[in-house]
Amino acid sequence: MATRLGIAVLVFMMVQAVLFGIGALLVLATPLSEWAMALMPWVVGISTVVSIPLSWILAPRLRLRYWRARERRNTLRRA
């Protein structure tokens, strides 16, 4: 559990940065830019809230144990 939490925290920062960038582009590069001052806090909040469960879901997939088990399953299917 502690390992998953640690990985999730590291992944959270990257996922949140990507989601924030997408949201900022949507706000600033479209006609929504007129309301950018009001919408940017929403972009920050929504990207944070969405990033938490997404990083928790991604964390186990970044462990070597997951990839070994996946490789074994694929090897058994091929045989």
Biopython code that builds the backbone (N, CA, C, O; Angstrom):
import numpy as np
from Bio.PDB.StructureBuilder import StructureBuilder

atoms = [
    (1, "MET", "N", (0.825, -1.194, 0.000)),
    (1, "MET", "CA", (0.000, 0.000, 0.000)),
    (1, "MET", "C", (0.872, 1.263, 0.000)),
    (1, "MET", "O", (0.568, 2.224, -0.706)),
    (2, "ALA", "N", (1.941, 1.263, 0.779)),
    (2, "ALA", "CA", (2.809, 2.438, 0.828)),
    (2, "ALA", "C", (3.525, 2.653, -0.497)),
    (2, "ALA", "O", (3.748, 3.791, -0.912)),
    (3, "THR", "N", (3.886, 1.557, -1.161)),
    (3, "THR", "CA", (4.551, 1.681, -2.455)),
    (3, "THR", "C", (3.589, 2.250, -3.486)),
    (3, "THR", "O", (3.952, 3.119, -4.278)),
    (4, "ARG", "N", (2.367, 1.756, -3.467)),
    (4, "ARG", "CA", (1.372, 2.266, -4.424)),
    (4, "ARG", "C", (1.105, 3.747, -4.181)),
    (4, "ARG", "O", (0.970, 4.520, -5.129)),
    (5, "LEU", "N", (1.030, 4.142, -2.918)),
    (5, "LEU", "CA", (0.801, 5.544, -2.588)),
    (5, "LEU", "C", (1.953, 6.410, -3.071)),
    (5, "LEU", "O", (1.736, 7.483, -3.634)),
    (6, "GLY", "N", (3.173, 5.948, -2.853)),
    (6, "GLY", "CA", (4.335, 6.711, -3.297)),
    (6, "GLY", "C", (4.374, 6.882, -4.807)),
    (6, "GLY", "O", (4.655, 7.969, -5.311)),
    (7, "ILE", "N", (4.090, 5.804, -5.522)),
    (7, "ILE", "CA", (4.057, 5.883, -6.981)),
    (7, "ILE", "C", (2.920, 6.793, -7.422)),
    (7, "ILE", "O", (3.084, 7.590, -8.346)),
    (8, "ALA", "N", (1.766, 6.677, -6.765)),
    (8, "ALA", "CA", (0.608, 7.504, -7.127)),
    (8, "ALA", "C", (0.898, 8.985, -6.925)),
    (8, "ALA", "O", (0.457, 9.815, -7.721)),
    (9, "VAL", "N", (1.633, 9.326, -5.870)),
    (9, "VAL", "CA", (1.974, 10.731, -5.626)),
    (9, "VAL", "C", (2.875, 11.258, -6.737)),
    (9, "VAL", "O", (2.679, 12.373, -7.220)),
    (10, "LEU", "N", (3.851, 10.468, -7.141)),
    (10, "LEU", "CA", (4.735, 10.898, -8.226)),
    (10, "LEU", "C", (3.986, 11.006, -9.551)),
    (10, "LEU", "O", (4.190, 11.952, -10.312)),
    (11, "VAL", "N", (3.133, 10.046, -9.817)),
    (11, "VAL", "CA", (2.361, 10.062, -11.060)),
    (11, "VAL", "C", (1.342, 11.202, -11.035)),
    (11, "VAL", "O", (1.060, 11.805, -12.070)),
    (12, "PHE", "N", (0.794, 11.495, -9.864)),
    (12, "PHE", "CA", (-0.193, 12.567, -9.732)),
    (12, "PHE", "C", (0.336, 13.883, -10.276)),
    (12, "PHE", "O", (-0.368, 14.596, -10.991)),
    (13, "MET", "N", (1.568, 14.200, -9.937)),
    (13, "MET", "CA", (2.125, 15.477, -10.378)),
    (13, "MET", "C", (2.193, 15.561, -11.896)),
    (13, "MET", "O", (1.891, 16.604, -12.476)),
    (14, "MET", "N", (2.586, 14.474, -12.536)),
    (14, "MET", "CA", (2.687, 14.471, -13.993)),
    (14, "MET", "C", (1.320, 14.480, -14.658)),
    (14, "MET", "O", (1.104, 15.195, -15.636)),
    (15, "VAL", "N", (0.407, 13.690, -14.130)),
    (15, "VAL", "CA", (-0.944, 13.631, -14.703)),
    (15, "VAL", "C", (-1.635, 14.978, -14.544)),
    (15, "VAL", "O", (-2.301, 15.446, -15.467)),
    (16, "GLN", "N", (-1.484, 15.594, -13.399)),
    (16, "GLN", "CA", (-2.123, 16.879, -13.167)),
    (16, "GLN", "C", (-1.540, 17.956, -14.077)),
    (16, "GLN", "O", (-2.271, 18.820, -14.561)),
    (17, "ALA", "N", (-0.232, 17.908, -14.312)),
    (17, "ALA", "CA", (0.384, 18.880, -15.213)),
    (17, "ALA", "C", (-0.169, 18.739, -16.629)),
    (17, "ALA", "O", (-0.444, 19.740, -17.291)),
    (18, "VAL", "N", (-0.330, 17.518, -17.089)),
    (18, "VAL", "CA", (-0.857, 17.293, -18.439)),
    (18, "VAL", "C", (-2.312, 17.742, -18.523)),
    (18, "VAL", "O", (-2.694, 18.428, -19.471)),
    (19, "LEU", "N", (-3.120, 17.363, -17.547)),
    (19, "LEU", "CA", (-4.529, 17.768, -17.568)),
    (19, "LEU", "C", (-4.683, 19.279, -17.448)),
    (19, "LEU", "O", (-5.547, 19.869, -18.096)),
    (20, "PHE", "N", (-3.853, 19.905, -16.624)),
    (20, "PHE", "CA", (-3.901, 21.352, -16.510)),
    (20, "PHE", "C", (-3.523, 22.004, -17.840)),
    (20, "PHE", "O", (-4.156, 22.975, -18.255)),
    (21, "GLY", "N", (-2.502, 21.482, -18.505)),
    (21, "GLY", "CA", (-2.093, 22.034, -19.793)),
    (21, "GLY", "C", (-3.192, 21.926, -20.833)),
    (21, "GLY", "O", (-3.432, 22.864, -21.593)),
    (22, "ILE", "N", (-3.859, 20.782, -20.866)),
    (22, "ILE", "CA", (-4.976, 20.610, -21.807)),
    (22, "ILE", "C", (-6.095, 21.599, -21.487)),
    (22, "ILE", "O", (-6.642, 22.242, -22.383)),
    (23, "GLY", "N", (-6.426, 21.712, -20.209)),
    (23, "GLY", "CA", (-7.475, 22.655, -19.805)),
    (23, "GLY", "C", (-7.102, 24.091, -20.088)),
    (23, "GLY", "O", (-7.943, 24.869, -20.538)),
    (24, "ALA", "N", (-5.856, 24.461, -19.834)),
    (24, "ALA", "CA", (-5.419, 25.833, -20.095)),
    (24, "ALA", "C", (-5.477, 26.139, -21.587)),
    (24, "ALA", "O", (-5.887, 27.230, -21.984)),
    (25, "LEU", "N", (-5.069, 25.182, -22.412)),
    (25, "LEU", "CA", (-5.162, 25.392, -23.861)),
    (25, "LEU", "C", (-6.609, 25.548, -24.306)),
    (25, "LEU", "O", (-6.918, 26.399, -25.140)),
    (26, "LEU", "N", (-7.488, 24.733, -23.754)),
    (26, "LEU", "CA", (-8.900, 24.852, -24.115)),
    (26, "LEU", "C", (-9.477, 26.210, -23.734)),
    (26, "LEU", "O", (-10.303, 26.767, -24.456)),
    (27, "VAL", "N", (-9.043, 26.730, -22.612)),
    (27, "VAL", "CA", (-9.560, 28.028, -22.171)),
    (27, "VAL", "C", (-8.902, 29.170, -22.937)),
    (27, "VAL", "O", (-9.590, 30.084, -23.389)),
    (28, "LEU", "N", (-7.600, 29.132, -23.086)),
    (28, "LEU", "CA", (-6.879, 30.273, -23.637)),
    (28, "LEU", "C", (-6.836, 30.322, -25.160)),
    (28, "LEU", "O", (-6.642, 31.397, -25.728)),
    (29, "ALA", "N", (-7.009, 29.204, -25.828)),
    (29, "ALA", "CA", (-6.904, 29.179, -27.289)),
    (29, "ALA", "C", (-8.262, 29.115, -27.978)),
    (29, "ALA", "O", (-8.329, 28.868, -29.182)),
    (30, "THR", "N", (-9.321, 29.328, -27.251)),
    (30, "THR", "CA", (-10.666, 29.305, -27.817)),
    (30, "THR", "C", (-11.368, 30.607, -27.434)),
    (30, "THR", "O", (-10.808, 31.416, -26.695)),
    (31, "PRO", "N", (-12.566, 30.810, -27.920)),
    (31, "PRO", "CA", (-13.303, 32.025, -27.513)),
    (31, "PRO", "C", (-13.570, 32.112, -26.005)),
    (31, "PRO", "O", (-14.023, 33.147, -25.515)),
    (32, "LEU", "N", (-13.295, 31.040, -25.278)),
    (32, "LEU", "CA", (-13.449, 31.088, -23.822)),
    (32, "LEU", "C", (-12.427, 32.001, -23.152)),
    (32, "LEU", "O", (-12.529, 32.274, -21.956)),
    (33, "SER", "N", (-11.448, 32.471, -23.909)),
    (33, "SER", "CA", (-10.400, 33.316, -23.321)),
    (33, "SER", "C", (-10.962, 34.615, -22.734)),
    (33, "SER", "O", (-10.323, 35.242, -21.889)),
    (34, "GLU", "N", (-12.141, 35.013, -23.175)),
    (34, "GLU", "CA", (-12.763, 36.206, -22.592)),
    (34, "GLU", "C", (-13.063, 36.000, -21.109)),
    (34, "GLU", "O", (-13.064, 36.954, -20.332)),
    (35, "TRP", "N", (-13.316, 34.753, -20.723)),
    (35, "TRP", "CA", (-13.631, 34.431, -19.329)),
    (35, "TRP", "C", (-12.485, 33.695, -18.643)),
    (35, "TRP", "O", (-12.704, 32.958, -17.682)),
    (36, "ALA", "N", (-11.286, 33.891, -19.125)),
    (36, "ALA", "CA", (-10.134, 33.145, -18.601)),
    (36, "ALA", "C", (-9.909, 33.381, -17.107)),
    (36, "ALA", "O", (-9.583, 32.444, -16.379)),
    (37, "MET", "N", (-10.074, 34.586, -16.657)),
    (37, "MET", "CA", (-9.843, 34.876, -15.238)),
    (37, "MET", "C", (-10.820, 34.104, -14.345)),
    (37, "MET", "O", (-10.473, 33.742, -13.220)),
    (38, "ALA", "N", (-12.000, 33.857, -14.822)),
    (38, "ALA", "CA", (-12.980, 33.115, -14.028)),
    (38, "ALA", "C", (-12.828, 31.604, -14.221)),
    (38, "ALA", "O", (-13.115, 30.835, -13.303)),
    (39, "LEU", "N", (-12.382, 31.172, -15.400)),
    (39, "LEU", "CA", (-12.330, 29.750, -15.705)),
    (39, "LEU", "C", (-11.037, 29.064, -15.247)),
    (39, "LEU", "O", (-11.054, 27.866, -14.963)),
    (40, "MET", "N", (-9.941, 29.780, -15.170)),
    (40, "MET", "CA", (-8.660, 29.138, -14.816)),
    (40, "MET", "C", (-8.675, 28.506, -13.425)),
    (40, "MET", "O", (-8.123, 27.417, -13.267)),
    (41, "PRO", "N", (-9.274, 29.125, -12.412)),
    (41, "PRO", "CA", (-9.368, 28.411, -11.124)),
    (41, "PRO", "C", (-10.150, 27.099, -11.237)),
    (41, "PRO", "O", (-9.835, 26.124, -10.555)),
    (42, "TRP", "N", (-11.160, 27.078, -12.093)),
    (42, "TRP", "CA", (-11.909, 25.845, -12.331)),
    (42, "TRP", "C", (-11.040, 24.793, -13.009)),
    (42, "TRP", "O", (-11.130, 23.606, -12.693)),
    (43, "VAL", "N", (-10.205, 25.229, -13.934)),
    (43, "VAL", "CA", (-9.298, 24.298, -14.616)),
    (43, "VAL", "C", (-8.346, 23.671, -13.600)),
    (43, "VAL", "O", (-8.103, 22.465, -13.636)),
    (44, "VAL", "N", (-7.816, 24.477, -12.710)),
    (44, "VAL", "CA", (-6.906, 23.962, -11.681)),
    (44, "VAL", "C", (-7.629, 22.960, -10.786)),
    (44, "VAL", "O", (-7.106, 21.879, -10.515)),
    (45, "GLY", "N", (-8.814, 23.309, -10.334)),
    (45, "GLY", "CA", (-9.564, 22.423, -9.438)),
    (45, "GLY", "C", (-9.985, 21.122, -10.097)),
    (45, "GLY", "O", (-9.844, 20.047, -9.513)),
    (46, "ILE", "N", (-10.499, 21.219, -11.308)),
    (46, "ILE", "CA", (-10.951, 20.017, -12.007)),
    (46, "ILE", "C", (-9.776, 19.109, -12.345)),
    (46, "ILE", "O", (-9.878, 17.889, -12.221)),
    (47, "SER", "N", (-8.651, 19.702, -12.776)),
    (47, "SER", "CA", (-7.488, 18.865, -13.096)),
    (47, "SER", "C", (-6.955, 18.168, -11.848)),
    (47, "SER", "O", (-6.482, 17.034, -11.931)),
    (48, "THR", "N", (-7.023, 18.821, -10.709)),
    (48, "THR", "CA", (-6.581, 18.196, -9.462)),
    (48, "THR", "C", (-7.505, 17.054, -9.063)),
    (48, "THR", "O", (-7.041, 15.968, -8.715)),
    (49, "VAL", "N", (-8.803, 17.295, -9.113)),
    (49, "VAL", "CA", (-9.776, 16.286, -8.702)),
    (49, "VAL", "C", (-9.739, 15.063, -9.620)),
    (49, "VAL", "O", (-9.857, 13.934, -9.145)),
    (50, "VAL", "N", (-9.579, 15.273, -10.916)),
    (50, "VAL", "CA", (-9.537, 14.153, -11.864)),
    (50, "VAL", "C", (-8.210, 13.402, -11.756)),
    (50, "VAL", "O", (-8.171, 12.189, -11.962)),
    (51, "SER", "N", (-7.136, 14.100, -11.439)),
    (51, "SER", "CA", (-5.814, 13.480, -11.375)),
    (51, "SER", "C", (-5.658, 12.515, -10.212)),
    (51, "SER", "O", (-4.900, 11.551, -10.315)),
    (52, "ILE", "N", (-6.342, 12.747, -9.135)),
    (52, "ILE", "CA", (-6.202, 11.883, -7.947)),
    (52, "ILE", "C", (-6.620, 10.442, -8.251)),
    (52, "ILE", "O", (-5.806, 9.538, -8.063)),
    (53, "PRO", "N", (-7.847, 10.186, -8.709)),
    (53, "PRO", "CA", (-8.192, 8.783, -8.983)),
    (53, "PRO", "C", (-7.433, 8.209, -10.182)),
    (53, "PRO", "O", (-7.119, 7.020, -10.209)),
    (54, "LEU", "N", (-7.144, 9.047, -11.159)),
    (54, "LEU", "CA", (-6.417, 8.559, -12.328)),
    (54, "LEU", "C", (-5.015, 8.091, -11.959)),
    (54, "LEU", "O", (-4.561, 7.058, -12.451)),
    (55, "SER", "N", (-4.328, 8.831, -11.106)),
    (55, "SER", "CA", (-2.987, 8.417, -10.693)),
    (55, "SER", "C", (-3.043, 7.179, -9.798)),
    (55, "SER", "O", (-2.131, 6.353, -9.836)),
    (56, "TRP", "N", (-4.097, 7.038, -8.997)),
    (56, "TRP", "CA", (-4.253, 5.848, -8.154)),
    (56, "TRP", "C", (-4.471, 4.607, -9.023)),
    (56, "TRP", "O", (-3.986, 3.525, -8.690)),
    (57, "ILE", "N", (-5.192, 4.756, -10.123)),
    (57, "ILE", "CA", (-5.429, 3.644, -11.044)),
    (57, "ILE", "C", (-4.155, 3.286, -11.809)),
    (57, "ILE", "O", (-3.889, 2.108, -12.049)),
    (58, "LEU", "N", (-3.378, 4.275, -12.187)),
    (58, "LEU", "CA", (-2.161, 4.031, -12.971)),
    (58, "LEU", "C", (-1.008, 3.464, -12.146)),
    (58, "LEU", "O", (-0.159, 2.764, -12.697)),
    (59, "ALA", "N", (-0.953, 3.740, -10.864)),
    (59, "ALA", "CA", (0.188, 3.370, -10.032)),
    (59, "ALA", "C", (0.541, 1.885, -10.052)),
    (59, "ALA", "O", (1.720, 1.565, -10.207)),
    (60, "PRO", "N", (-0.408, 0.958, -9.904)),
    (60, "PRO", "CA", (-0.011, -0.462, -9.904)),
    (60, "PRO", "C", (0.572, -0.913, -11.243)),
    (60, "PRO", "O", (1.373, -1.847, -11.284)),
    (61, "ARG", "N", (0.184, -0.269, -12.322)),
    (61, "ARG", "CA", (0.682, -0.652, -13.639)),
    (61, "ARG", "C", (2.135, -0.258, -13.850)),
    (61, "ARG", "O", (2.759, -0.683, -14.822)),
    (62, "LEU", "N", (2.668, 0.535, -12.964)),
    (62, "LEU", "CA", (4.061, 0.962, -13.075)),
    (62, "LEU", "C", (5.001, 0.104, -12.239)),
    (62, "LEU", "O", (6.199, 0.383, -12.173)),
    (63, "ARG", "N", (4.478, -0.927, -11.606)),
    (63, "ARG", "CA", (5.313, -1.822, -10.806)),
    (63, "ARG", "C", (5.766, -3.004, -11.641)),
    (63, "ARG", "O", (5.036, -3.476, -12.513)),
    (64, "LEU", "N", (6.958, -3.472, -11.376)),
    (64, "LEU", "CA", (7.522, -4.588, -12.117)),
    (64, "LEU", "C", (6.687, -5.853, -11.937)),
    (64, "LEU", "O", (6.586, -6.658, -12.864)),
    (65, "ARG", "N", (6.095, -6.040, -10.775)),
    (65, "ARG", "CA", (5.285, -7.217, -10.505)),
    (65, "ARG", "C", (4.132, -7.326, -11.506)),
    (65, "ARG", "O", (3.809, -8.420, -11.969)),
    (66, "TYR", "N", (3.520, -6.203, -11.832)),
    (66, "TYR", "CA", (2.419, -6.186, -12.795)),
    (66, "TYR", "C", (2.898, -6.650, -14.172)),
    (66, "TYR", "O", (2.233, -7.452, -14.827)),
    (67, "TRP", "N", (4.036, -6.150, -14.599)),
    (67, "TRP", "CA", (4.536, -6.492, -15.941)),
    (67, "TRP", "C", (4.983, -7.941, -16.023)),
    (67, "TRP", "O", (4.820, -8.577, -17.064)),
    (68, "ARG", "N", (5.549, -8.479, -14.935)),
    (68, "ARG", "CA", (5.934, -9.900, -14.930)),
    (68, "ARG", "C", (4.704, -10.788, -15.060)),
    (68, "ARG", "O", (4.699, -11.740, -15.839)),
    (69, "ALA", "N", (3.663, -10.475, -14.296)),
    (69, "ALA", "CA", (2.430, -11.270, -14.355)),
    (69, "ALA", "C", (1.795, -11.156, -15.732)),
    (69, "ALA", "O", (1.294, -12.144, -16.271)),
    (70, "ARG", "N", (1.812, -9.995, -16.286)),
    (70, "ARG", "CA", (1.250, -9.791, -17.624)),
    (70, "ARG", "C", (2.033, -10.570, -18.670)),
    (70, "ARG", "O", (1.447, -11.157, -19.579)),
    (71, "GLU", "N", (3.343, -10.577, -18.547)),
    (71, "GLU", "CA", (4.186, -11.317, -19.486)),
    (71, "GLU", "C", (3.918, -12.814, -19.390)),
    (71, "GLU", "O", (3.868, -13.503, -20.409)),
    (72, "ARG", "N", (3.744, -13.322, -18.167)),
    (72, "ARG", "CA", (3.431, -14.741, -17.987)),
    (72, "ARG", "C", (2.099, -15.103, -18.637)),
    (72, "ARG", "O", (1.986, -16.139, -19.291)),
    (73, "ARG", "N", (1.098, -14.256, -18.458)),
    (73, "ARG", "CA", (-0.209, -14.526, -19.063)),
    (73, "ARG", "C", (-0.104, -14.546, -20.586)),
    (73, "ARG", "O", (-0.699, -15.407, -21.235)),
    (74, "ASN", "N", (0.643, -13.612, -21.157)),
    (74, "ASN", "CA", (0.796, -13.565, -22.612)),
    (74, "ASN", "C", (1.559, -14.766, -23.123)),
    (74, "ASN", "O", (1.240, -15.286, -24.192)),
    (75, "THR", "N", (2.562, -15.221, -22.384)),
    (75, "THR", "CA", (3.340, -16.386, -22.789)),
    (75, "THR", "C", (2.469, -17.640, -22.780)),
    (75, "THR", "O", (2.568, -18.472, -23.682)),
    (76, "LEU", "N", (1.618, -17.778, -21.766)),
    (76, "LEU", "CA", (0.718, -18.921, -21.685)),
    (76, "LEU", "C", (-0.316, -18.926, -22.809)),
    (76, "LEU", "O", (-0.702, -19.991, -23.291)),
    (77, "ARG", "N", (-0.758, -17.762, -23.223)),
    (77, "ARG", "CA", (-1.738, -17.673, -24.297)),
    (77, "ARG", "C", (-1.138, -18.095, -25.639)),
    (77, "ARG", "O", (-1.804, -18.726, -26.460)),
    (78, "ARG", "N", (0.105, -17.743, -25.844)),
    (78, "ARG", "CA", (0.777, -18.057, -27.109)),
    (78, "ARG", "C", (1.051, -19.557, -27.251)),
    (78, "ARG", "O", (1.024, -20.098, -28.357)),
    (79, "ALA", "N", (1.312, -20.214, -26.136)),
    (79, "ALA", "CA", (1.679, -21.630, -26.168)),
    (79, "ALA", "C", (0.524, -22.543, -26.489)),
    (79, "ALA", "O", (0.697, -23.761, -26.547)),
]
sb = StructureBuilder()
sb.init_structure("model")
sb.init_model(0)
sb.init_chain("A")
sb.init_seg("    ")
for serial, (resi, resn, name, xyz) in enumerate(atoms, 1):
    if name == "N":
        sb.init_residue(resn, " ", resi, " ")
    sb.init_atom(name, np.array(xyz, "f"), 0.0, 1.0, " ", f" {name:<3s}", serial, name[0])
structure = sb.get_structure()
